[in-house]
Amino acid sequence: MKDLETGAVKQDYPKVDISSVVENEAKRLDTIAGEVAAGRASDRNVLTDEFVPAFAATNLSDHIIDSFADSQ
């Protein structure tokens, strides 16, 4: 990311842990052993609450502003 006013460059990307969703789907497909404790609705909620906000276009400007505010 580059702050166009100051020219400062910061390498920062949103980080989101969706490993629980991937693990649940792998269990459903019998790719790995185990029982799925929660249903697909729970997985959708994780994606809705964690993944979408971090990568939604409307939130990218907020993320960039926050990232540069932390470094100043």
SEFITI-339847 format. One record per residue: residue number from 1; x, y, z of N, C-alpha, C, O, CB in turn. Coordinates in steps of 0.05 Angstrom, whole numbers, padded with zeros to 5 digits, m for minus. Glycine has a CB too. Layout:
BEGIN
[tido NUM,[X,Y,Z],[X,Y,Z],[X,Y,Z],[X,Y,Z],[X,Y,Z]]
...
REM end
This chain:
BEGIN
[tido 1,[00017,m00023,00000],[00000,00000,00000],[00018,00024,00000],[00040,00024,00011],[m00019,00000,00024]]
[tido 2,[00008,00045,m00013],[00023,00070,m00014],[00006,00093,m00005],[m00017,00096,m00015],[00035,00075,m00042]]
[tido 3,[00016,00109,00013],[00002,00133,00021],[00008,00154,00000],[00031,00163,m00002],[00011,00143,00050]]
[tido 4,[m00011,00162,m00015],[m00007,00180,m00038],[00002,00208,m00029],[00015,00222,m00044],[m00031,00182,m00055]]
[tido 5,[m00005,00216,m00005],[00002,00242,00005],[00032,00243,00013],[00046,00263,00008],[m00016,00251,00028]]
[tido 6,[00041,00223,00027],[00068,00223,00038],[00088,00206,00022],[00112,00210,00024],[00068,00213,00067]]
[tido 7,[00077,00188,00006],[00094,00170,m00010],[00103,00146,00006],[00118,00129,m00005],[00118,00185,m00020]]
[tido 8,[00096,00145,00031],[00104,00122,00048],[00091,00096,00038],[00068,00096,00030],[00096,00127,00078]]
[tido 9,[00107,00076,00038],[00098,00049,00028],[00098,00030,00052],[00117,00029,00067],[00116,00039,00005]]
[tido 10,[00076,00016,00055],[00074,m00004,00076],[00064,m00030,00065],[00044,m00030,00051],[00055,00007,00099]]
[tido 11,[00078,m00051,00070],[00069,m00077,00061],[00052,m00090,00082],[00061,m00101,00102],[00093,m00096,00055]]
[tido 12,[00026,m00088,00078],[00007,m00098,00098],[m00017,m00108,00083],[m00028,m00094,00065],[00000,m00077,00119]]
[tido 13,[m00026,m00132,00089],[m00049,m00144,00077],[m00067,m00154,00099],[m00058,m00163,00120],[m00041,m00167,00057]]
[tido 14,[m00093,m00152,00095],[m00111,m00163,00115],[m00106,m00193,00119],[m00101,m00208,00100],[m00141,m00159,00107]]
[tido 15,[m00106,m00201,00144],[m00102,m00230,00150],[m00127,m00240,00164],[m00137,m00229,00183],[m00077,m00233,00168]]
[tido 16,[m00137,m00262,00153],[m00161,m00274,00164],[m00157,m00304,00166],[m00147,m00317,00148],[m00186,m00268,00145]]
[tido 17,[m00164,m00315,00189],[m00162,m00344,00194],[m00188,m00357,00187],[m00207,m00356,00203],[m00153,m00350,00223]]
[tido 18,[m00189,m00371,00165],[m00213,m00386,00157],[m00207,m00416,00158],[m00221,m00432,00145],[m00224,m00378,00129]]
[tido 19,[m00186,m00424,00172],[m00178,m00452,00173],[m00200,m00470,00184],[m00202,m00493,00175],[m00153,m00455,00190]]
[tido 20,[m00216,m00460,00202],[m00238,m00477,00213],[m00258,m00484,00191],[m00269,m00506,00191],[m00252,m00463,00236]]
[tido 21,[m00264,m00465,00173],[m00283,m00470,00151],[m00271,m00490,00132],[m00285,m00508,00123],[m00290,m00443,00137]]
[tido 22,[m00245,m00487,00125],[m00232,m00505,00107],[m00231,m00533,00119],[m00236,m00553,00106],[m00203,m00495,00100]]
[tido 23,[m00224,m00535,00145],[m00223,m00560,00159],[m00251,m00574,00159],[m00253,m00598,00154],[m00213,m00557,00187]]
[tido 24,[m00272,m00559,00165],[m00299,m00570,00165],[m00306,m00581,00138],[m00318,m00603,00136],[m00319,m00550,00174]]
[tido 25,[m00300,m00566,00117],[m00307,m00576,00090],[m00291,m00600,00082],[m00301,m00619,00069],[m00302,m00553,00069]]
[tido 26,[m00266,m00602,00091],[m00249,m00625,00085],[m00261,m00650,00100],[m00261,m00672,00089],[m00220,m00621,00094]]
[tido 27,[m00271,m00646,00124],[m00284,m00668,00138],[m00309,m00677,00124],[m00315,m00701,00123],[m00290,m00660,00167]]
[tido 28,[m00325,m00658,00115],[m00350,m00664,00101],[m00344,m00681,00076],[m00360,m00698,00068],[m00365,m00639,00093]]
[tido 29,[m00322,m00675,00062],[m00315,m00689,00038],[m00298,m00714,00043],[m00289,m00726,00024],[m00300,m00670,00019]]
[tido 30,[m00295,m00721,00068],[m00279,m00744,00076],[m00250,m00742,00067],[m00237,m00762,00062],[m00291,m00770,00066]]
[tido 31,[m00240,m00718,00064],[m00212,m00714,00057],[m00195,m00718,00081],[m00172,m00728,00079],[m00208,m00686,00045]]
[tido 32,[m00205,m00710,00104],[m00191,m00715,00129],[m00212,m00728,00148],[m00236,m00725,00145],[m00179,m00688,00142]]
[tido 33,[m00201,m00742,00168],[m00219,m00756,00187],[m00230,m00736,00207],[m00217,m00716,00214],[m00203,m00778,00201]]
[tido 34,[m00253,m00743,00217],[m00265,m00727,00238],[m00294,m00720,00234],[m00304,m00723,00211],[m00249,m00701,00242]]
[tido 35,[m00307,m00712,00255],[m00334,m00704,00254],[m00336,m00673,00253],[m00321,m00659,00266],[m00350,m00715,00277]]
[tido 36,[m00355,m00663,00238],[m00360,m00634,00237],[m00378,m00627,00260],[m00401,m00637,00262],[m00372,m00626,00210]]
[tido 37,[m00368,m00610,00277],[m00384,m00602,00301],[m00406,m00582,00295],[m00427,m00583,00308],[m00365,m00590,00322]]
[tido 38,[m00402,m00565,00275],[m00422,m00544,00269],[m00430,m00547,00240],[m00416,m00560,00223],[m00410,m00516,00274]]
[tido 39,[m00453,m00537,00234],[m00464,m00539,00207],[m00453,m00518,00188],[m00436,m00501,00195],[m00494,m00537,00207]]
[tido 40,[m00462,m00519,00163],[m00453,m00499,00143],[m00461,m00471,00150],[m00447,m00452,00143],[m00465,m00507,00116]]
[tido 41,[m00483,m00468,00164],[m00491,m00440,00173],[m00470,m00428,00190],[m00464,m00404,00188],[m00518,m00441,00188]]
[tido 42,[m00458,m00444,00207],[m00436,m00434,00224],[m00412,m00425,00207],[m00400,m00405,00212],[m00427,m00455,00244]]
[tido 43,[m00406,m00441,00187],[m00384,m00435,00168],[m00390,m00409,00153],[m00373,m00392,00150],[m00379,m00458,00149]]
[tido 44,[m00415,m00406,00144],[m00423,m00382,00130],[m00420,m00357,00148],[m00412,m00336,00140],[m00452,m00384,00120]]
[tido 45,[m00427,m00361,00173],[m00424,m00339,00192],[m00395,m00330,00196],[m00389,m00307,00198],[m00436,m00346,00219]]
[tido 46,[m00377,m00350,00197],[m00348,m00344,00200],[m00339,m00328,00175],[m00326,m00307,00178],[m00331,m00370,00203]]
[tido 47,[m00347,m00337,00151],[m00340,m00323,00127],[m00352,m00295,00126],[m00339,m00276,00118],[m00348,m00338,00103]]
[tido 48,[m00377,m00292,00134],[m00391,m00267,00134],[m00378,m00247,00154],[m00375,m00224,00148],[m00420,m00270,00140]]
[tido 49,[m00371,m00257,00177],[m00361,m00240,00199],[m00331,m00234,00196],[m00322,m00213,00204],[m00366,m00253,00226]]
[tido 50,[m00316,m00253,00185],[m00287,m00250,00185],[m00275,m00244,00157],[m00260,m00225,00153],[m00274,m00275,00195]]
[tido 51,[m00283,m00260,00137],[m00270,m00258,00111],[m00281,m00235,00095],[m00265,m00219,00085],[m00275,m00284,00095]]
[tido 52,[m00307,m00232,00092],[m00318,m00212,00075],[m00310,m00184,00084],[m00302,m00168,00067],[m00348,m00214,00075]]
[tido 53,[m00313,m00177,00109],[m00305,m00149,00117],[m00276,m00142,00111],[m00270,m00120,00104],[m00311,m00145,00146]]
[tido 54,[m00259,m00161,00114],[m00230,m00156,00110],[m00224,m00150,00081],[m00205,m00135,00075],[m00213,m00179,00120]]
[tido 55,[m00239,m00162,00063],[m00232,m00160,00034],[m00253,m00145,00018],[m00250,m00142,m00007],[m00228,m00187,00023]]
[tido 56,[m00274,m00135,00030],[m00295,m00120,00016],[m00283,m00094,00006],[m00269,m00080,00021],[m00320,m00116,00034]]
[tido 57,[m00290,m00086,m00018],[m00280,m00061,m00030],[m00286,m00037,m00012],[m00270,m00018,m00011],[m00291,m00057,m00058]]
[tido 58,[m00309,m00037,00000],[m00317,m00014,00017],[m00299,m00011,00041],[m00298,00010,00053],[m00346,m00016,00025]]
[tido 59,[m00286,m00033,00050],[m00270,m00032,00074],[m00240,m00029,00068],[m00225,m00025,00087],[m00274,m00057,00090]]
[tido 60,[m00232,m00031,00043],[m00204,m00029,00038],[m00192,m00002,00045],[m00170,00000,00056],[m00199,m00035,00008]]
[tido 61,[m00207,00019,00039],[m00197,00046,00046],[m00194,00049,00076],[m00175,00061,00085],[m00215,00068,00035]]
[tido 62,[m00213,00039,00091],[m00211,00039,00120],[m00187,00024,00130],[m00172,00032,00148],[m00237,00028,00134]]
[tido 63,[m00182,00000,00118],[m00159,m00016,00125],[m00133,m00001,00120],[m00115,m00002,00136],[m00160,m00043,00110]]
[tido 64,[m00131,00012,00097],[m00107,00026,00090],[m00103,00050,00109],[m00080,00054,00119],[m00109,00037,00061]]
[tido 65,[m00124,00065,00115],[m00121,00087,00133],[m00113,00077,00161],[m00095,00089,00173],[m00148,00102,00136]]
[tido 66,[m00125,00056,00170],[m00117,00045,00196],[m00088,00035,00197],[m00074,00038,00216],[m00136,00022,00204]]
[tido 67,[m00079,00023,00175],[m00052,00013,00173],[m00032,00035,00175],[m00011,00032,00188],[m00048,m00003,00148]]
[tido 68,[m00037,00057,00161],[m00018,00079,00162],[m00020,00094,00188],[00000,00105,00198],[m00023,00098,00139]]
[tido 69,[m00043,00095,00201],[m00046,00108,00227],[m00030,00093,00248],[m00018,00106,00266],[m00076,00109,00235]]
[tido 70,[m00029,00066,00246],[m00013,00050,00265],[00016,00055,00262],[00031,00051,00282],[m00020,00021,00261]]
[tido 71,[00026,00062,00238],[00055,00064,00234],[00065,00093,00239],[00089,00097,00239],[00061,00056,00205]]
[tido 72,[00048,00111,00245],[00057,00139,00249],[00061,00145,00278],[00068,00167,00285],[00037,00159,00237]]
REM end
